[in-house]
Amino acid sequence: MYIPRRYAEVLAATFLTAALAGCSTPRSQPSPAATGSAASSPSVPATLSSTRGAPGSGAGAQLTATILPVPAGAHAWTDRNGVLDLDGFARGLFKADAVSREKAVLLGRRFVAAARQGWISTDGSQADIFLVRFAAPSGAESMYKSMAHTWQTRSTPHQQTFADPADHATGSVVSSLDKLGNAGVKLISVRNNLFVYIHCFTAATPDRSGAQNLLRRQLDALAN
């Protein structure tokens, strides 16, 4: 099977990362202010595929039905995508040494279920989306305010927080590059009892407008 050079390079970097890390799954997401823990990793998935993660049942199935699908031609992160329970979500979003603490916080917020969708696009950019359902709007709002506060208080010249009033969202532009040369833009928002988290990676320069457009598409999908 022919693999374009760009994807071949991504796959090679992926396998090297997995070998050095004992085949652990990388994470690149921030953490809520409730604990101050933060994750750090390259922005490359461990496995590429064009298929979507398997849907779950109940609340999880509802989330997978509304999360944005993998774009045509993009390659999904099949080792990460799909429905997540409490443990799976905490391990997907937080550093390993913070998982137990964060699970307790999520239980206090009355976590119900989560879904994740991530992919590498044909242009090499990457996207990672989490939808998190809580039993009541207060849980989603608590997570949103906590994470937004963390970003605001930890802003640096290489990580700038911004408000997105049109989408009732908060964002963070990360201009420092990861080991693969990618910059990032993170956005969070709340819709009723759903917490929405989006992280976009692009080569060398953050794409704020692209990330905001992706967030709007996800919010529109939730409204339909």
C-alpha positions as CSV (number, residue, x, y, z in Angstrom):
1,M,0.0,0.0,0.0
2,Y,1.3,3.4,-1.0
3,I,1.6,5.9,1.9
4,P,2.2,9.6,1.1
5,R,5.6,10.9,2.3
6,R,4.0,13.2,4.9
7,Y,2.0,10.4,6.5
8,A,5.0,8.1,6.3
9,E,7.0,10.6,8.3
10,V,4.1,10.9,10.8
11,L,3.9,7.2,11.2
12,A,7.7,6.9,11.6
13,A,7.7,9.5,14.4
14,T,4.7,7.8,16.0
15,F,6.4,4.4,16.2
16,L,9.6,5.9,17.6
17,T,7.6,7.8,20.2
18,A,5.8,4.6,21.2
19,A,9.0,2.7,21.5
20,L,10.7,5.2,23.7
21,A,7.6,5.6,25.9
22,G,6.9,1.9,26.3
23,C,4.0,2.1,23.8
24,S,2.1,4.5,26.0
25,T,-0.6,6.7,24.5
26,P,0.5,10.4,24.3
27,R,-1.7,13.2,25.6
28,S,-1.5,16.9,24.9
29,Q,-4.3,18.4,26.8
30,P,-4.4,21.0,29.6
31,S,-5.9,20.5,33.0
32,P,-8.6,22.3,35.1
33,A,-7.5,24.8,37.7
34,A,-8.9,22.6,40.4
35,T,-5.7,20.6,40.6
36,G,-3.1,22.5,38.5
37,S,-1.9,19.4,36.8
38,A,-1.0,19.6,33.2
39,A,-0.3,17.1,30.4
40,S,2.4,17.4,27.8
41,S,3.1,15.2,24.8
42,P,3.7,15.3,21.0
43,S,0.6,15.9,18.8
44,V,0.9,12.6,17.0
45,P,-1.6,9.7,17.4
46,A,-0.3,6.2,17.9
47,T,-2.5,4.6,15.2
48,L,-4.0,5.9,12.0
49,S,-7.2,4.8,10.3
50,S,-10.0,6.1,8.2
51,T,-12.7,4.6,10.4
52,R,-14.6,6.2,13.2
53,G,-14.6,4.9,16.8
54,A,-17.3,2.5,17.8
55,P,-20.4,4.2,19.4
56,G,-21.5,3.2,22.9
57,S,-24.9,3.1,24.4
58,G,-27.1,5.6,26.3
59,A,-25.4,8.9,27.0
60,G,-22.2,7.8,25.2
61,A,-24.1,7.0,22.0
62,Q,-25.8,10.4,22.1
63,L,-22.4,12.0,22.3
64,T,-20.9,10.0,19.4
65,A,-24.0,10.9,17.3
66,T,-23.3,14.7,17.8
67,I,-19.5,14.9,17.8
68,L,-18.1,16.0,14.4
69,P,-17.2,13.2,12.1
70,V,-13.7,12.7,10.7
71,P,-13.4,14.8,7.5
72,A,-13.2,13.1,4.2
73,G,-9.6,12.0,3.5
74,A,-8.4,12.5,7.1
75,H,-7.0,9.7,9.2
76,A,-8.7,9.1,12.6
77,W,-7.0,8.3,15.9
78,T,-8.6,5.0,16.3
79,D,-6.7,4.2,19.6
80,R,-8.4,7.2,21.2
81,N,-11.7,7.9,19.5
82,G,-15.1,6.8,20.8
83,V,-17.0,6.7,24.1
84,L,-15.0,7.3,27.3
85,D,-16.0,6.3,30.8
86,L,-14.7,8.3,33.8
87,D,-11.3,6.5,33.9
88,G,-10.9,6.7,30.1
89,F,-11.7,10.4,30.0
90,A,-9.4,11.3,32.9
91,R,-6.5,9.4,31.4
92,G,-7.2,11.0,28.0
93,L,-7.1,14.5,29.3
94,F,-4.7,14.6,32.3
95,K,-1.2,13.6,33.2
96,A,-0.9,10.1,34.7
97,D,0.1,11.4,38.1
98,A,-3.1,13.6,38.2
99,V,-5.6,11.0,37.1
100,S,-6.8,9.8,40.5
101,R,-7.2,13.4,41.8
102,E,-9.0,14.5,38.7
103,K,-11.4,11.5,38.8
104,A,-12.5,12.6,42.2
105,V,-13.1,16.1,40.9
106,L,-15.1,14.8,38.0
107,L,-17.2,12.6,40.3
108,G,-18.0,15.7,42.3
109,R,-19.1,17.4,39.2
110,R,-21.3,14.4,38.4
111,F,-19.6,13.2,35.3
112,V,-21.8,11.0,33.1
113,A,-19.9,10.1,29.9
114,A,-17.5,11.5,27.3
115,A,-16.7,11.1,23.7
116,R,-13.6,11.8,21.8
117,Q,-12.8,12.4,18.1
118,G,-9.4,13.2,16.7
119,W,-7.8,13.1,13.3
120,I,-4.9,14.2,11.0
121,S,-6.1,16.1,7.9
122,T,-4.7,15.8,4.4
123,D,-2.7,19.0,5.0
124,G,-1.0,17.6,8.1
125,S,-3.0,19.7,10.6
126,Q,-4.6,17.8,13.5
127,A,-7.8,18.2,15.6
128,D,-8.8,16.7,18.9
129,I,-12.4,17.0,20.2
130,F,-13.9,16.1,23.6
131,L,-17.6,16.2,24.4
132,V,-18.3,15.7,28.1
133,R,-21.7,15.2,29.6
134,F,-22.5,15.9,33.2
135,A,-25.7,15.2,35.2
136,A,-26.5,18.9,35.4
137,P,-25.3,22.2,33.8
138,S,-23.5,23.1,37.0
139,G,-20.9,20.3,36.4
140,A,-20.1,21.5,32.9
141,E,-20.0,25.1,34.0
142,S,-17.6,24.2,36.8
143,M,-15.2,22.5,34.5
144,Y,-15.3,25.3,32.0
145,K,-14.7,28.0,34.6
146,S,-11.9,26.0,36.2
147,M,-10.0,25.4,33.0
148,A,-10.6,29.0,31.7
149,H,-9.2,30.3,35.0
150,T,-6.1,28.1,34.6
151,W,-5.4,29.4,31.2
152,Q,-5.9,33.0,32.2
153,T,-3.6,32.8,35.3
154,R,-0.9,30.9,33.4
155,S,-0.7,33.1,30.3
156,T,2.8,33.6,29.0
157,P,4.3,35.1,25.9
158,H,4.0,31.7,24.3
159,Q,0.5,30.9,25.6
160,Q,-2.0,33.6,25.3
161,T,-5.6,33.3,26.5
162,F,-8.4,35.0,24.6
163,A,-12.2,35.4,24.9
164,D,-14.5,34.3,22.1
165,P,-17.9,36.0,23.0
166,A,-19.6,34.9,19.8
167,D,-19.3,31.3,20.8
168,H,-19.4,31.9,24.5
169,A,-16.0,30.3,24.7
170,T,-12.5,30.8,26.0
171,G,-9.4,30.0,24.0
172,S,-5.6,29.6,24.4
173,V,-3.1,30.1,21.6
174,V,0.1,28.1,22.2
175,S,2.8,29.4,19.9
176,S,5.7,27.4,21.4
177,L,6.3,24.3,19.1
178,D,6.1,20.7,20.2
179,K,8.8,18.2,19.2
180,L,7.1,17.8,15.8
181,G,7.1,21.5,15.1
182,N,3.4,22.0,15.7
183,A,1.8,25.0,17.4
184,G,-1.7,24.8,18.9
185,V,-5.0,26.5,19.7
186,K,-7.3,25.2,22.4
187,L,-11.0,26.3,22.9
188,I,-13.6,25.4,25.5
189,S,-17.3,26.1,25.7
190,V,-20.4,24.9,27.5
191,R,-23.8,24.1,26.1
192,N,-26.3,23.2,28.9
193,N,-24.8,20.1,30.6
194,L,-22.1,19.6,27.9
195,F,-18.5,20.7,28.2
196,V,-16.8,21.1,24.8
197,Y,-13.1,21.0,24.3
198,I,-11.2,21.4,21.0
199,H,-7.5,21.3,20.4
200,C,-6.1,22.1,16.9
201,F,-2.4,21.6,15.9
202,T,-0.8,23.2,12.8
203,A,2.8,23.3,11.6
204,A,4.9,26.3,12.9
205,T,2.0,28.8,13.3
206,P,-1.2,28.6,15.4
207,D,-4.4,28.7,13.3
208,R,-6.8,30.6,15.6
209,S,-9.4,31.2,13.0
210,G,-9.4,27.6,11.9
211,A,-9.8,26.4,15.5
212,Q,-12.7,28.8,16.1
213,N,-14.4,27.6,12.9
214,L,-14.1,24.0,14.0
215,L,-15.6,25.0,17.4
216,R,-18.5,26.7,15.7
217,R,-19.2,23.7,13.5
218,Q,-19.2,21.5,16.6
219,L,-21.6,23.8,18.5
220,D,-23.9,24.0,15.5
221,A,-23.9,20.2,15.4
222,L,-25.0,20.2,19.1
223,A,-27.8,22.6,18.3
224,N,-29.3,20.5,15.5
